[in-house]
Amino acid sequence: MSDLTDRLWERFGTLTVDDLPADVATVAHHCVLDWLGCAVAGSREPLSGILRDELATETGACSLVGSNRRADPLRAAMLNGAAGHALDFDDTSQVMGGHASVPLLPAVLAAAEAGRGSGADVVAAYATGMEVQARIGAAIGADHYRRGWHTTSTIGVFGAAAGVARLLQLDAAGFGTAMGIAASSASGLKANFGTMTKPLHPGQAAERGLLAARLAAAGYTADSGAVDGNQGFAQAAGDGALDDAELERWTDRWATPRTLFKLHAACHLTHAGIEATSSILGDLDADEIDEIRLTVNPGILDVCGIPEPQTGLEAKFSLTGTQALVAHGADTAAVETFADEPIRRPEVQAFLGRVVIDTDPSLPTMATRVALTAGGSTVGAAADVSRPAADLDAQGARLRTKFVALAGPVLGGERARLLADRIDALTAIDDVGELLALTR
């Protein structure tokens, strides 16, 4: 067994809900609530329908969120994972460097539903997967993402494997095998951002992570050093080795409370610009604005730099598109804002040329400066959306409101509120299948 997988298993391999600090347990519940809301709403997106038509069945051990159809655990993990990322409205982790819950929760929930696992099992498995993937993501470094790898998928597969390994109560050797199989399953390229294939990435990571743990449980073999050893994942897709100093930095810390939640239904790297412009827009009409000039870290242009978005998906990954929508009074917290029609409006398309992007490498990736010019006068603002919430009660209230807004149109308001209540009491649920039945 490799030193890395051995250390990770020793720290998290037998984790229970009683081991979790209060803030970790609270944020884990927030993550379940937020991801399920995104998945229920995302189940109505065209990409989810295509995948269901291709892969779903009328029978199976597992629920498909937002649908009356079912599937086997592997396909359920993939379909629910894709649905949960279809809106790009799900949580992110700066520690991991990607969307944290979407590759992990679908795998854990599918395994738990198939095995009649409890809510407490799910929370412990989720925390295990989150903490494992966060450390691997932090240790592989930001260059992995900059080169074009989609971290949500390439790192998320390790979280899914670790979470399901915990749920299946694998021993140290089994955990190492699951991680070794996951290392050969890591994939996902940023070239597909702005298309249906981006949400497919975390769906595949959930499916492959679940498969890795199940194969390990069945006696399949793999090299546990495939994550950080010779010719392993870190060498092939990173700088040659995982950063031991970064791993040590997280030895006595928890990454789960560092989770960031979205309040705008677009790429998280557009949020600072949205916040800054909204703070100074006031009563200005779009026709009165001469220019909106954004200054951002140059690295984010490979993520949300689509200059002339023509679809709602493209608009989610466009600094110019989100600014044009904000200038025209669009509610960027509303899912329907990122359908195709709003960004295709002639006046919105005409405004794209009035958004100018400057770069400053000293800026954090989740910070933006804005200068808005109207009638010859310029007003500036700045925003940074990289800080996790300090008030977890307030965060929970905001996420509940978001959840009902997302799930209500699909499930009905009463059922959405009931589902939110059940998630609050997740650790008291004996069979998580009872919870997932409410999502169908």
Backbone torsions as a table, in degrees:
resi	resn	phi	psi	omega
1	MET	NA	141.0	-179.1
2	SER	-73.2	158.1	178.4
3	ASP	-61.4	-39.2	-178.0
4	LEU	-64.9	-53.6	-177.5
5	THR	-65.1	-32.6	176.8
6	ASP	-62.7	-46.0	-179.6
7	ARG	-64.5	-41.8	-179.6
8	LEU	-65.4	-40.9	179.4
9	TRP	-67.5	-40.5	179.7
10	GLU	-60.1	-37.1	-178.2
11	ARG	-79.9	-39.8	-169.5
12	PHE	-124.7	-6.8	-171.5
13	GLY	-64.9	-24.0	179.8
14	THR	-123.0	25.7	-177.3
15	LEU	-60.3	139.5	173.3
16	THR	-124.9	168.1	179.9
17	VAL	-63.0	-28.2	179.2
18	ASP	-69.0	-17.8	178.7
19	ASP	-83.7	-10.2	-172.2
20	LEU	-86.2	128.7	169.9
21	PRO	-58.8	157.8	-174.5
22	ALA	-58.1	-41.5	-177.7
23	ASP	-69.2	-33.6	177.8
24	VAL	-65.5	-46.3	179.6
25	ALA	-62.9	-41.4	-179.6
26	THR	-63.6	-47.5	-178.4
27	VAL	-68.2	-33.4	175.6
28	ALA	-59.9	-43.3	175.6
29	HIS	-62.6	-40.6	177.4
30	HIS	-59.8	-40.5	-178.6
31	CYS	-64.9	-41.7	177.7
32	VAL	-62.3	-46.4	179.6
33	LEU	-59.7	-49.1	-175.6
34	ASP	-65.9	-45.7	-177.6
35	TRP	-65.8	-42.0	-179.8
36	LEU	-62.8	-38.9	176.5
37	GLY	-61.2	-44.3	178.4
38	CYS	-63.7	-38.1	-178.2
39	ALA	-70.7	-41.0	178.2
40	VAL	-61.4	-48.7	178.9
41	ALA	-66.2	-39.9	-179.5
42	GLY	-67.3	-19.8	178.7
43	SER	-64.5	-16.3	179.3
44	ARG	-92.8	-2.6	179.2
45	GLU	-74.9	149.2	-179.1
46	PRO	-53.5	-39.4	-177.6
47	LEU	-62.5	-35.9	179.1
48	SER	-67.7	-39.0	178.1
49	GLY	-64.4	-41.4	178.5
50	ILE	-61.4	-46.0	-179.4
51	LEU	-64.9	-41.4	178.3
52	ARG	-62.4	-43.2	-179.9
53	ASP	-62.7	-30.5	-178.4
54	GLU	-83.8	-33.7	-166.5
55	LEU	-122.8	-21.7	-174.4
56	ALA	-78.1	161.6	176.9
57	THR	-130.4	178.6	176.4
58	GLU	-90.5	-13.8	178.3
59	THR	-129.6	163.3	179.7
60	GLY	152.5	164.0	-175.1
61	ALA	-77.2	-17.0	-167.7
62	CYS	-125.2	148.8	178.6
63	SER	-77.3	145.7	167.5
64	LEU	-104.8	116.4	-174.0
65	VAL	-57.9	130.8	177.8
66	GLY	78.7	11.0	-176.1
67	SER	-141.2	155.7	173.6
68	ASN	-89.3	-2.6	179.0
69	ARG	-85.7	166.7	-175.3
70	ARG	-133.6	177.7	178.7
71	ALA	-162.5	166.8	171.7
72	ASP	-68.6	165.1	-174.7
73	PRO	-56.1	-42.2	-176.9
74	LEU	-65.0	-46.6	179.9
75	ARG	-69.7	-34.6	176.9
76	ALA	-62.7	-42.1	178.1
77	ALA	-60.4	-42.9	-179.7
78	MET	-68.6	-46.5	-178.0
79	LEU	-66.2	-42.8	178.6
80	ASN	-69.3	-34.0	176.9
81	GLY	-64.1	-44.1	178.7
82	ALA	-65.5	-42.1	178.6
83	ALA	-62.3	-38.4	-178.2
84	GLY	-68.6	-16.7	179.4
85	HIS	-113.3	1.3	-175.2
86	ALA	-60.2	-34.1	-178.7
87	LEU	-92.7	-7.8	-174.4
88	ASP	51.7	43.3	-175.1
89	PHE	-116.5	5.9	-173.2
90	ASP	-90.6	169.5	-169.7
91	ASP	-68.8	164.1	178.3
92	THR	-134.7	161.3	177.7
93	SER	-131.9	119.2	175.6
94	GLN	-67.6	-29.2	179.6
95	VAL	-65.6	-48.6	178.3
96	MET	-72.4	-35.3	-176.5
97	GLY	86.0	32.3	179.9
98	GLY	-172.7	-171.5	175.8
99	HIS	-75.8	124.8	-165.9
100	ALA	-87.4	-44.0	-170.7
101	SER	-84.6	-29.4	-167.8
102	VAL	-69.1	-30.7	173.4
103	PRO	-82.9	-16.5	-170.7
104	LEU	-96.7	-53.5	-173.9
105	LEU	-62.9	-41.7	179.4
106	PRO	-59.4	-36.8	178.6
107	ALA	-68.4	-46.7	-178.7
108	VAL	-64.8	-43.6	-178.4
109	LEU	-67.0	-39.3	178.4
110	ALA	-64.0	-44.3	178.9
111	ALA	-64.6	-39.8	-179.2
112	ALA	-68.7	-42.1	179.8
113	GLU	-65.0	-42.6	-179.9
114	ALA	-64.9	-33.8	-177.9
115	GLY	-101.1	10.8	-179.4
116	ARG	54.7	44.2	178.0
117	GLY	-75.3	160.0	-177.8
118	SER	-91.4	169.4	175.1
119	GLY	-63.9	-36.8	177.2
120	ALA	-64.1	-37.4	175.7
121	ASP	-60.4	-43.4	-178.4
122	VAL	-63.4	-45.6	-178.5
123	VAL	-63.8	-42.4	178.4
124	ALA	-64.9	-42.2	179.3
125	ALA	-67.1	-39.6	177.7
126	TYR	-61.2	-48.5	-179.5
127	ALA	-61.3	-39.0	177.3
128	THR	-60.4	-51.4	-179.1
129	GLY	-63.4	-40.4	179.5
130	MET	-61.9	-47.5	-176.6
131	GLU	-68.4	-37.2	178.9
132	VAL	-66.8	-49.4	-177.3
133	GLN	-68.0	-32.6	178.3
134	ALA	-62.2	-42.9	-179.0
135	ARG	-67.9	-41.4	178.5
136	ILE	-66.8	-41.0	177.9
137	GLY	-63.0	-43.4	178.8
138	ALA	-64.6	-39.3	-174.7
139	ALA	-77.2	-26.7	178.6
140	ILE	-78.5	-24.4	171.4
141	GLY	88.8	166.4	-173.5
142	ALA	-72.8	-21.9	-179.2
143	ASP	-62.5	-30.5	177.5
144	HIS	-55.5	-47.0	179.2
145	TYR	-69.7	-41.8	-178.2
146	ARG	-63.0	-30.6	179.5
147	ARG	-71.6	-14.2	178.2
148	GLY	121.0	-0.8	177.4
149	TRP	-78.1	138.5	177.0
150	HIS	-88.7	99.2	-171.7
151	THR	-58.6	-35.9	179.0
152	THR	-51.0	-37.1	-178.7
153	SER	-91.1	-48.4	-173.7
154	THR	-68.3	-34.4	176.4
155	ILE	-92.5	-33.8	-178.2
156	GLY	-60.8	-29.6	179.6
157	VAL	-62.4	-31.3	176.8
158	PHE	-70.2	-38.2	177.2
159	GLY	-64.7	-42.4	178.8
160	ALA	-62.7	-44.7	179.3
161	ALA	-63.3	-43.1	-179.0
162	ALA	-67.3	-42.0	-179.8
163	GLY	-63.4	-44.9	179.8
164	VAL	-70.4	-35.6	175.8
165	ALA	-58.0	-40.8	177.3
166	ARG	-65.7	-42.8	-179.7
167	LEU	-61.8	-37.7	179.8
168	LEU	-84.2	-0.8	178.0
169	GLN	58.0	44.6	177.1
170	LEU	-68.5	147.4	175.8
171	ASP	-80.6	-176.8	-175.6
172	ALA	-58.4	-42.7	-179.2
173	ALA	-66.4	-42.5	178.5
174	GLY	-64.3	-40.4	176.6
175	PHE	-59.5	-46.6	179.8
176	GLY	-61.1	-40.4	177.7
177	THR	-63.3	-44.4	178.7
178	ALA	-59.1	-41.6	179.1
179	MET	-67.6	-35.8	177.7
180	GLY	-66.1	-41.6	176.7
181	ILE	-64.7	-43.0	179.9
182	ALA	-60.0	-35.5	-178.9
183	ALA	-60.9	-33.8	178.0
184	SER	-84.1	0.4	-178.2
185	SER	-109.6	-1.1	-174.8
186	ALA	-74.0	125.9	178.9
187	SER	-158.4	172.6	178.8
188	GLY	128.8	124.9	-174.5
189	LEU	-121.3	138.5	179.7
190	LYS	-66.8	-15.6	178.3
191	ALA	-56.9	-24.4	-178.1
192	ASN	-93.9	9.9	175.1
193	PHE	-62.2	142.1	-179.1
194	GLY	87.2	6.7	177.2
195	THR	-128.5	174.1	178.4
196	MET	-65.1	-18.7	-176.3
197	THR	-74.3	-24.3	176.9
198	LYS	-59.5	-49.2	176.9
199	PRO	-65.9	-23.8	176.8
200	LEU	-64.3	-31.7	-178.4
201	HIS	-54.5	-56.8	-179.3
202	PRO	-66.3	-28.0	174.0
203	GLY	-62.5	-43.8	177.2
204	GLN	-66.0	-38.5	179.0
205	ALA	-63.2	-41.6	178.3
206	ALA	-62.6	-46.8	-179.6
207	GLU	-61.7	-45.9	-175.9
208	ARG	-73.3	-33.9	175.9
209	GLY	-66.2	-42.2	176.4
210	LEU	-61.9	-44.6	179.3
211	LEU	-61.8	-41.5	-179.2
212	ALA	-58.7	-45.9	-179.1
213	ALA	-68.5	-39.8	179.2
214	ARG	-66.6	-39.8	177.2
215	LEU	-64.0	-42.3	178.4
216	ALA	-60.8	-41.0	179.1
217	ALA	-64.3	-27.9	-177.6
218	ALA	-87.6	-1.6	178.3
219	GLY	99.9	8.0	176.3
220	TYR	-62.7	157.0	-177.8
221	THR	-114.8	151.1	175.0
222	ALA	-163.3	162.2	177.8
223	ASP	-86.3	116.1	-180.0
224	SER	-65.3	-16.3	176.3
225	GLY	-85.7	6.7	-177.9
226	ALA	-69.6	-11.5	176.5
227	VAL	-78.5	-50.5	-171.7
228	ASP	-124.8	3.6	-175.8
229	GLY	-90.2	-170.2	-178.2
230	ASN	-60.2	126.8	-179.3
231	GLN	58.6	27.8	177.1
232	GLY	-93.4	-165.3	-174.2
233	PHE	-59.5	-46.9	-176.6
234	ALA	-64.0	-37.6	177.9
235	GLN	-70.2	-42.8	-174.3
236	ALA	-75.2	-36.5	-172.7
237	ALA	-118.6	1.8	-178.6
238	GLY	-126.0	-147.0	-177.8
239	ASP	-95.2	10.1	178.8
240	GLY	114.6	-28.8	179.2
241	ALA	-159.8	153.0	174.0
242	LEU	-71.5	149.8	-176.9
243	ASP	-78.2	104.2	-178.2
244	ASP	-62.7	-35.3	-179.9
245	ALA	-64.1	-37.7	178.6
246	GLU	-68.6	-39.4	176.0
247	LEU	-62.4	-41.3	179.3
248	GLU	-65.0	-35.3	-178.6
249	ARG	-60.8	-27.1	-178.3
250	TRP	-100.4	11.6	-176.2
251	THR	-57.3	-46.5	-175.1
252	ASP	-113.1	22.5	-178.9
253	ARG	-120.0	165.7	177.4
254	TRP	-117.5	132.0	-178.8
255	ALA	-87.5	-25.1	-174.3
256	THR	-54.7	-43.7	-179.8
257	PRO	-66.2	-10.7	177.9
258	ARG	-83.9	4.7	-179.8
259	THR	-63.7	139.0	178.2
260	LEU	-112.0	137.6	-178.4
261	PHE	-112.3	143.3	-176.4
262	LYS	-87.6	139.5	171.6
263	LEU	-113.1	-0.2	174.5
264	HIS	-125.5	141.1	-171.5
265	ALA	-86.1	46.7	-178.9
266	ALA	-142.5	175.8	177.9
267	CYS	-49.3	135.6	-175.7
268	HIS	-60.4	-27.1	-178.3
269	LEU	-75.2	-8.0	172.7
270	THR	-90.8	-10.7	-169.9
271	HIS	-67.9	-38.9	-179.6
272	ALA	-62.4	-40.8	177.2
273	GLY	-64.8	-41.4	177.0
274	ILE	-60.5	-46.8	-179.1
275	GLU	-63.2	-44.6	-177.1
276	ALA	-65.7	-46.6	-179.4
277	THR	-65.1	-42.3	179.8
278	SER	-60.3	-31.4	-177.1
279	SER	-72.4	-19.3	-177.3
280	ILE	-119.4	-1.7	-175.9
281	LEU	-67.6	-40.2	179.2
282	GLY	58.4	-134.3	-178.1
283	ASP	-97.0	12.2	-178.9
284	LEU	-63.3	136.9	169.5
285	ASP	-86.1	154.8	-179.5
286	ALA	-57.6	-36.2	-178.5
287	ASP	-64.4	-22.4	-179.2
288	GLU	-84.1	-11.9	-175.6
289	ILE	-88.4	124.8	178.2
290	ASP	-83.9	-38.4	-175.9
291	GLU	-162.9	144.2	166.8
292	ILE	-119.7	117.6	-177.5
293	ARG	-110.2	119.5	179.6
294	LEU	-104.7	139.5	171.6
295	THR	-117.1	123.2	-174.4
296	VAL	-137.0	165.7	171.1
297	ASN	-64.9	132.8	-175.9
298	PRO	-60.5	-24.9	-178.3
299	GLY	-63.4	-25.2	-175.7
300	ILE	-79.6	-10.8	180.0
301	LEU	-67.9	-23.1	175.1
302	ASP	-76.4	-9.4	-178.1
303	VAL	-107.7	-48.8	-174.9
304	CYS	-130.8	43.4	-178.0
305	GLY	-105.2	18.0	178.4
306	ILE	-62.3	115.4	-170.1
307	PRO	-77.3	-33.8	-175.8
308	GLU	-131.9	72.0	-176.5
309	PRO	-63.7	139.1	-179.6
310	GLN	-117.5	-9.5	179.0
311	THR	-129.0	164.4	177.2
312	GLY	-61.9	-38.9	177.5
313	LEU	-61.9	-43.0	177.9
314	GLU	-65.8	-37.4	-179.5
315	ALA	-62.6	-32.4	177.6
316	LYS	-61.5	-26.6	-176.9
317	PHE	-113.9	38.7	-177.4
318	SER	-137.4	116.7	173.1
319	LEU	-62.6	-42.6	-179.7
320	THR	-67.0	-41.3	-178.8
321	GLY	-65.3	-45.0	179.9
322	THR	-65.8	-36.2	177.7
323	GLN	-67.1	-39.9	178.3
324	ALA	-64.3	-38.8	177.9
325	LEU	-66.1	-44.0	178.3
326	VAL	-61.1	-43.1	-179.6
327	ALA	-60.6	-27.7	179.9
328	HIS	-98.0	17.8	171.1
329	GLY	80.4	14.9	-178.7
330	ALA	-69.9	146.6	175.9
331	ASP	-89.2	101.7	-175.5
332	THR	-75.2	-5.9	173.0
333	ALA	-84.7	-10.9	-177.3
334	ALA	-92.1	131.0	-179.3
335	VAL	-58.1	-39.8	-175.1
336	GLU	-66.5	-17.6	176.7
337	THR	-62.3	-27.5	-177.4
338	PHE	-106.2	31.2	161.9
339	ALA	-79.6	178.4	-176.0
340	ASP	-72.7	-37.1	-171.7
341	GLU	-61.4	-45.0	-177.3
342	PRO	-60.0	-42.2	-177.6
343	ILE	-75.0	-21.0	-178.9
344	ARG	-87.0	-6.5	178.5
345	ARG	-56.0	134.7	-175.5
346	PRO	-54.2	-40.7	-178.1
347	GLU	-68.4	-32.3	177.0
348	VAL	-71.6	-43.5	177.1
349	GLN	-61.0	-40.1	-179.6
350	ALA	-65.9	-28.6	-177.0
351	PHE	-76.9	-20.3	-175.4
352	LEU	-53.5	-37.0	-178.7
353	GLY	-69.7	-13.4	179.0
354	ARG	-90.5	-0.1	176.5
355	VAL	-100.5	120.6	-177.4
356	VAL	-112.9	135.4	-178.3
357	ILE	-112.0	119.8	170.6
358	ASP	-107.8	161.2	-179.8
359	THR	-126.1	150.5	177.0
360	ASP	-146.0	107.1	-176.1
361	PRO	-63.9	-14.4	179.3
362	SER	-79.9	-13.3	-179.7
363	LEU	-76.2	139.7	170.6
364	PRO	-60.9	154.1	-175.4
365	THR	-66.6	-22.2	-178.3
366	MET	-106.0	23.7	176.9
367	ALA	-120.7	149.3	-179.6
368	THR	-146.5	140.1	169.1
369	ARG	-105.6	141.0	-178.4
370	VAL	-127.8	136.2	171.0
371	ALA	-123.9	116.3	-178.4
372	LEU	-107.1	124.1	-179.2
373	THR	-111.8	127.2	178.2
374	ALA	-145.8	129.2	178.6
375	GLY	59.9	30.9	178.4
376	GLY	85.5	-6.0	179.4
377	SER	-108.3	143.8	-178.0
378	THR	-119.0	132.6	177.3
379	VAL	-121.2	138.0	-178.3
380	GLY	-114.2	157.2	175.3
381	ALA	-157.1	162.7	178.0
382	ALA	-143.1	153.6	177.8
383	ALA	-147.8	151.4	176.9
384	ASP	-138.5	119.6	-175.7
385	VAL	-107.3	26.3	-174.6
386	SER	-92.3	-2.5	-173.8
387	ARG	-96.8	124.8	176.3
388	PRO	-67.5	159.6	-176.9
389	ALA	-67.1	140.1	174.8
390	ALA	-88.6	-31.0	-179.1
391	ASP	-100.1	97.8	-175.9
392	LEU	-71.1	-28.4	176.4
393	ASP	-65.4	-44.2	178.4
394	ALA	-65.2	-39.3	177.6
395	GLN	-61.9	-43.2	178.6
396	GLY	-60.3	-39.9	179.2
397	ALA	-65.5	-42.8	178.2
398	ARG	-63.4	-41.4	-178.2
399	LEU	-69.5	-33.0	176.2
400	ARG	-65.1	-43.4	177.2
401	THR	-60.1	-44.6	177.8
402	LYS	-61.2	-43.2	-178.4
403	PHE	-60.0	-49.5	-178.5
404	VAL	-64.0	-37.6	177.8
405	ALA	-64.1	-35.2	-179.5
406	LEU	-81.4	-47.1	-173.7
407	ALA	-83.7	-28.6	-176.1
408	GLY	-55.0	-47.1	-179.0
409	PRO	-63.8	-21.5	-179.3
410	VAL	-93.8	-46.7	-173.5
411	LEU	-99.0	-16.0	-170.9
412	GLY	96.0	144.9	-175.1
413	GLY	-61.2	-42.0	-177.8
414	GLU	-64.1	-45.3	-179.7
415	ARG	-67.9	-36.9	178.8
416	ALA	-61.7	-42.3	178.6
417	ARG	-67.8	-38.4	176.7
418	LEU	-62.7	-42.0	179.1
419	LEU	-63.5	-41.4	177.1
420	ALA	-61.4	-40.6	177.5
421	ASP	-62.1	-41.5	-179.1
422	ARG	-67.4	-34.9	177.6
423	ILE	-67.2	-38.1	175.7
424	ASP	-56.6	-34.7	-177.9
425	ALA	-104.7	31.2	-171.9
426	LEU	-56.7	-41.3	-175.2
427	THR	-69.6	-10.5	178.1
428	ALA	-94.3	-3.8	-177.7
429	ILE	-84.0	126.4	-177.7
430	ASP	-77.2	-33.7	-178.0
431	ASP	-132.7	112.4	-174.8
432	VAL	-65.4	-16.5	175.6
433	GLY	-60.4	-29.3	177.4
434	GLU	-65.5	-36.7	177.7
435	LEU	-69.2	-46.3	-176.3
436	LEU	-68.2	-25.3	176.5
437	ALA	-60.6	-30.2	178.4
438	LEU	-71.3	-16.5	-178.5
439	THR	-89.1	-7.6	-176.0
440	ARG	-88.7	NA	NA
